[in-house]
Amino acid sequence: MAELATIARPYAEALFQASAGNLDATAGWIDQLAAIVGSPQLLQFAANPKVAPEQVVGLVAGLLSQPLPDLGTNFLRTVLDNGRLAAVPEVAVQFRALKNASSGSSDAVIYSAFPIEGAALQDIEAALVRRFGRKLKTSVAIDPELIGGIRAVVGDEVLDMSVKARLEQMKAALTA
């Protein structure tokens, strides 16, 4: 995977510079593009030598919820011409990291065994902002294996306050 990250870095940096005035819109379509291009079937279709790059661009553009802007079409064509279509999901990850670094914020995923909504989510978000000391863009994911509590992932930092983690700590303490 390190090789894919190395391949994706110049594309992400170029895309970041090209879309400097419109980072939010670019983040929207690059995330959609990454989800579509991450499909093994699409990668196999694009790798077929009988398929023209314009056919791949047309297929991908047809699968998006909104029309792809000129910057997106040019980006997709460049990636296809260079045989780097498989790197698009990593480009999206690195683009998001560059965007967050420029705005002083981070993406945070809150894993919970149960759905979290309303005031409870706002309280958790406020606590995480205080804990990590930066603005957070949060999303919630359900993970029934946690049993209870939450596990927050902010960038490469993890705050695990789940019942599962506590049980693992108790198990380690008892077997030591």
C-alpha positions as CSV (number, residue, x, y, z in Angstrom):
1,M,0.0,0.0,0.0
2,A,2.9,2.3,0.5
3,E,3.5,2.2,-3.2
4,L,-0.1,3.3,-3.9
5,A,0.3,6.2,-1.5
6,T,3.4,7.3,-3.2
7,I,1.7,7.1,-6.6
8,A,-1.3,9.0,-5.3
9,R,0.5,11.9,-3.6
10,P,1.4,14.0,-6.7
11,Y,-2.1,13.6,-8.1
12,A,-3.6,14.7,-4.7
13,E,-1.3,17.7,-4.5
14,A,-2.0,18.7,-8.1
15,L,-5.8,18.4,-7.6
16,F,-5.5,20.4,-4.3
17,Q,-3.7,23.2,-6.1
18,A,-6.0,23.2,-9.1
19,S,-9.1,23.4,-6.9
20,A,-7.8,25.9,-4.4
21,G,-10.8,28.1,-4.7
22,N,-13.4,25.3,-4.5
23,L,-12.1,22.6,-2.1
24,D,-15.5,21.6,-0.8
25,A,-17.0,20.9,-4.2
26,T,-13.9,19.0,-5.3
27,A,-14.0,16.9,-2.1
28,G,-17.6,16.0,-2.9
29,W,-16.9,14.7,-6.4
30,I,-13.5,13.1,-5.6
31,D,-15.1,11.1,-2.8
32,Q,-17.9,9.9,-5.1
33,L,-15.3,9.1,-7.8
34,A,-13.2,7.1,-5.3
35,A,-16.2,5.0,-4.3
36,I,-17.1,4.2,-7.9
37,V,-13.5,3.6,-9.0
38,G,-12.8,1.4,-6.0
39,S,-15.0,-1.3,-7.6
40,P,-13.0,-4.3,-8.8
41,Q,-15.5,-4.7,-11.7
42,L,-14.8,-1.1,-12.9
43,L,-11.1,-1.6,-12.7
44,Q,-11.3,-4.8,-14.7
45,F,-13.5,-3.1,-17.3
46,A,-11.0,-0.2,-17.5
47,A,-8.1,-2.6,-17.8
48,N,-9.6,-4.2,-20.9
49,P,-7.5,-3.1,-23.9
50,K,-10.6,-3.1,-26.1
51,V,-12.2,-0.4,-24.0
52,A,-11.4,3.2,-24.9
53,P,-10.7,5.7,-22.1
54,E,-13.7,7.8,-23.2
55,Q,-15.9,4.7,-22.5
56,V,-14.6,4.5,-19.0
57,V,-15.1,8.3,-18.5
58,G,-18.7,8.0,-19.8
59,L,-19.4,5.0,-17.6
60,V,-18.0,6.7,-14.4
61,A,-19.7,10.0,-15.2
62,G,-23.0,8.2,-15.7
63,L,-22.7,6.6,-12.2
64,L,-22.1,9.9,-10.4
65,S,-25.0,11.6,-8.7
66,Q,-24.0,14.9,-10.2
67,P,-22.3,15.8,-13.4
68,L,-18.5,15.7,-13.2
69,P,-17.0,19.2,-13.6
70,D,-14.4,19.9,-16.2
71,L,-11.6,19.6,-13.5
72,G,-13.0,16.2,-12.6
73,T,-13.2,15.0,-16.2
74,N,-9.6,16.2,-16.9
75,F,-8.5,14.5,-13.7
76,L,-10.2,11.2,-14.6
77,R,-8.7,11.3,-18.1
78,T,-5.2,12.0,-16.8
79,V,-5.4,9.1,-14.3
80,L,-6.7,6.8,-17.1
81,D,-4.0,7.9,-19.6
82,N,-1.3,7.2,-17.0
83,G,-2.8,3.8,-16.0
84,R,-3.4,5.0,-12.4
85,L,-7.1,4.4,-12.0
86,A,-6.6,2.1,-9.0
87,A,-4.9,5.0,-7.1
88,V,-8.0,7.2,-7.2
89,P,-9.3,6.1,-3.7
90,E,-5.9,6.9,-2.2
91,V,-5.9,10.2,-4.0
92,A,-9.2,11.0,-2.4
93,V,-7.8,10.1,1.1
94,Q,-4.7,12.3,0.5
95,F,-6.8,15.2,-0.9
96,R,-9.0,15.1,2.1
97,A,-5.9,15.2,4.4
98,L,-4.6,18.2,2.5
99,K,-8.0,20.0,2.7
100,N,-8.2,19.3,6.4
101,A,-4.7,20.5,7.0
102,S,-5.4,23.8,5.2
103,S,-8.5,24.4,7.3
104,G,-7.1,23.2,10.6
105,S,-9.7,20.5,11.0
106,S,-9.8,16.7,11.0
107,D,-12.2,13.9,10.1
108,A,-13.4,11.9,13.0
109,V,-15.3,8.6,12.9
110,I,-17.3,7.7,16.0
111,Y,-17.9,4.0,16.3
112,S,-20.8,3.0,18.5
113,A,-22.7,-0.2,19.2
114,F,-25.9,1.8,18.9
115,P,-27.1,4.8,16.8
116,I,-26.2,8.1,18.3
117,E,-28.3,11.2,17.5
118,G,-29.2,14.7,18.6
119,A,-27.9,16.0,21.9
120,A,-25.9,12.9,22.8
121,L,-23.9,13.3,19.5
122,Q,-23.4,17.0,20.1
123,D,-22.0,16.2,23.6
124,I,-19.6,13.6,22.2
125,E,-18.5,16.0,19.5
126,A,-17.8,18.8,22.0
127,A,-15.8,16.4,24.2
128,L,-13.8,15.2,21.3
129,V,-13.1,18.8,20.1
130,R,-11.8,19.5,23.7
131,R,-9.8,16.3,23.8
132,F,-8.1,16.7,20.4
133,G,-7.9,20.5,20.3
134,R,-9.1,21.0,16.7
135,K,-12.3,21.3,14.7
136,L,-13.7,17.9,13.8
137,K,-16.0,16.7,10.9
138,T,-17.7,13.8,12.5
139,S,-19.5,10.8,11.2
140,V,-21.0,7.9,13.1
141,A,-20.6,4.2,12.2
142,I,-22.3,1.3,13.9
143,D,-20.1,-1.5,15.2
144,P,-22.0,-4.0,17.3
145,E,-18.8,-5.7,18.5
146,L,-18.1,-2.8,20.8
147,I,-21.0,-3.9,23.1
148,G,-21.3,-0.4,24.5
149,G,-19.5,2.9,24.7
150,I,-17.7,4.6,21.8
151,R,-14.4,4.3,19.8
152,A,-13.3,7.6,18.2
153,V,-10.8,7.7,15.3
154,V,-9.4,11.1,14.5
155,G,-6.7,10.9,11.9
156,D,-4.2,8.4,13.2
157,E,-5.3,8.8,16.8
158,V,-7.8,6.4,18.5
159,L,-9.7,7.0,21.7
160,D,-11.3,3.7,22.7
161,M,-13.9,4.0,25.5
162,S,-15.8,0.9,24.5
163,V,-17.0,-1.9,26.7
164,K,-15.0,-4.3,24.5
165,A,-11.8,-2.4,25.2
166,R,-12.4,-2.4,28.9
167,L,-13.0,-6.1,28.9
168,E,-9.8,-6.7,26.9
169,Q,-7.9,-4.6,29.5
170,M,-9.4,-6.6,32.3
171,K,-8.5,-9.9,30.6
172,A,-4.9,-8.7,30.1
173,A,-4.7,-7.7,33.8
174,L,-6.1,-11.0,35.0
175,T,-3.9,-13.2,32.8
176,A,-0.7,-11.3,33.5
